[in-house]
């Protein structure tokens, strides 16, 4: 359906604002974190939807802290109930999305401790990554660059902007393929290119261009987008995951994930914000339409997987759906955000001011939940709450 633009609102204005040995040594020296007191959220939701939506966001954020919060240097447990084996690996990109989630809370509350939490998570990510910005996965670094850009805008932090620029430069210098273009997924695996590596790079490139005025960021973003659209985006708007994973030139047409769709929606929105071409919003609307037609089961998304990395996928769709709705109207999408988060609370709310999320929002949550899955519930409810901000 063609996109229709809304009036400027506070929500739209916010949207436009656009471990090695060394790591282990540094972690040991950190000492315990001094966390603010936990927030108490009323157990009973307000009857007015305009107040119920931010209440739900507050519930999922408070539950994130209650069920997954950990003393420094861990800072975030990766599963609930806590499992030391699950906490052992470091999930760079999950932690990057946790920064985004803290900024989401700040945009809703304007509370200084939410912004402090985002900064703490940023510092912790670098620390746990061996006191280094960079890792081996170009998609991971793209997610962190996006979180840093939001933090730079929210906190007026020039160092966060400098780190985002360093990440974008690093991805381009080491990740751009000289064999047909596109950003590859991983250092040392230069044959494989995919949507999760190119999508964050495109979105960050547009935001950096508008933030700095430097043409190189826009040129890179558009080169990546051209490869992406030529290779992985279908005429109906459906977005495939990757190509040549098995060195056979094949597209992974059976990997039908929500976050691929969300990333393309986000890239189209950023193209529109850069040059004002409404055709870009129409393309995004096509991808939204096909996503709602093919990736949902009634009022909710069909789960992308069972926790792990896949637990975050739907949350990424919601994030960029919210960016689209800051620029255009889409009745079916707006309704889906309401009905899906309704289902989440109808089936998984504990009745006590907390919610432990599962991947399938049409059923009760399982006894064990990953941080990634909880972050998706946070992202979705924050997007739903943002629809009521003016």
JOSUL-V730267 format. One line per field, one symbol per residue. ss: DSSP state (H for helix, E for strand, L for the rest). phi: phi as a letter, one per 40 degrees, with the letter a starting at -180 (. if undefined). burial: # if it has 16 or more other ideal C-beta (glycine too) atoms within 10 Angstrom, else .. A space follows every 10 residues. Layout:
ss=???
phi=???
burial=???
This chain:
ss=LLLELLLLLH HHHHHHLLLL HHHHHHHHLL LLLLLLLLLL LLLLLLLLHH HHHHHHHHHH HHHHHHHHEL LLLLLELLEE LLLHHHHHLL LHHHHHHHHH HHHHHHHHHL LHHHHHHHHH HHHHHHHHLL LLLLLLEHHH HHHHHHHHHH HHHHHLLHHH HHHHHHHHHH HHHHHELLLL LLEEEELLEE EEEEHHHHHH HHHHHHHHHH HHLLHHHHHH HHHHHHHHHH HHELLLLLEL LEELLLLLLL ELLLLLLHHH HHHHHHHHHH HHHHHLLHHH HHHHHHHHHH HHHHLEELLE ELLLLLLHHH HHHHHHHHHH HHHHHLLLEL HHHHHHHHHH HHHHHHHHEL LLLLELLLLL LLLLLLLLEE HHHHHHHHHH HHHHHHLLLL
phi=.ccbccccbc cccccccf.c cccccccccc gccbccdccc bdccccccdc cccccccccc cccdcccbca ccccgbccab cdbccccccb bdcccccccd cccdccccbf cccccccccc ccccccdccg fbccbcbccd ccccdccccc cdccbgbccc cccccccccc cccbbcccbg ggcccacgbc cbbaccccdc cccccccccc cbgcccccdc dcccccdccc bbbcdcgcbc caagcbfbgc cccccbbccc ccccdccccc dcccbgcccc ccccccccdc cccbbbbgcb ccdcibgfdc ccccdcdddc ccccccbaca dccdcccccc cdcdccbbcc gbgbabcbcc ccbdcccbbc ddccccccdc cccccccccb
burial=..#....... ##.##..##. ..#..##..# ....#...#. #...#..... .######### ####.###.. .######### .....##..# ########## #########. ..###.#### ##.####### ..###.#### ########## #####.#..# #.###.##.. ##..##.... ######.... .######### ########## #.....##.# #####.###. ###...#### #####..... ##...##### ########## ####.....# ########## ##..#...## #.##..#.## ########## ########## ..#..##..# #####.###. ..######## ##..#...## ########## #######.#.
